[in-house]
């Protein structure tokens, strides 16, 4: 049986050497300094959940949390969701989700955590011949916005599959809920300096570009920081936006998409070619081609086909006279000027 989020958090207390952040540059010692406040909440959370009753709800009456901690258009997430759907379809939902009564819709709810379970069950409903029989097991609790995001963060705090940019975007959500950088430290398992760095990137890289790139699995702070530096040039974002709807960009995985975005954002990628296009002139009489002249940035070449070898010899013999004629003509032009 899979461990629940809270069970894994409890187990994490004995593994203080294991950092929370996925980016290696942020890992050393941060978990020991900052994860303990999160772990201290485990006992309270477990007690709270044991007091809650698990009820069965119609998944269509549950809305996603207004605070988005996951990228919705990611190929890896889609594969993971499909695997979870198969698991729940065959073994049942083992871990309840947590919801609150919806603040604006009567008889509806909002998720605090358990989005993947909810999405998987919704997918099962869509494929069922009797969707009305599909229910989701949930705890229901009254939660303020701040409490909802804190409960959601408890799940994030031990989830190991968040990429660096997902953590950065989650920090934006935490800030929108009114949390200070210091209050985010125990939630993200990071120092205030590391959290400030998350915001330096999200403030420089527009949200639409981040979402177009995706979660960028395996891409950490250094590459995102370099990308953010490139976007300090106001024209860089426009160059990136030009490529995000191309087939090449959309067909790539998110790690490749950020590489394409970096190339587009760099000044070298936007240099307008001022060199003339290649010019081709044929020396011909009627349908007979005696030679071809090609001119480009590297110079001009004249080629004569094999069957016109006699013309080539004639031209070579005449070349001294032609050069003299051209030189005299050039001299006269300069004198006239």
Buried (B, 14 or more C-beta within 10 A) or exposed (E): EEEBBBBBBBEBEEEBEBBBBBBEEBBEEBBEBBBBBBBEBBEEBBEBBEEEEEEEBBBEEBBEBBBBBBBEEBEBBEEBBEEBBEBBBEEEBEBBBBBBBBEEEEEBBBBBBBBBBBBBBBBBBEEEEEBEEBBBBBBBBEBEBEBBBBBBBBBBBBBEEBBBBBBBBBBBBBBEBEBEBEBBBBBBBBBEEBBEBBBBBBEBBBEEBBBBBBBBBEBBBEBBBBBBBBBEBEEBBEBBBEBBEEEEBEEBBBBBBBBBBBBBBBEEBBEEEEEEEEEEEEBEEEEEBBBBEBBEEEEEEEEBEEEBEEBBEEBEEEEEEEEEEEEEEEEEEEEEE
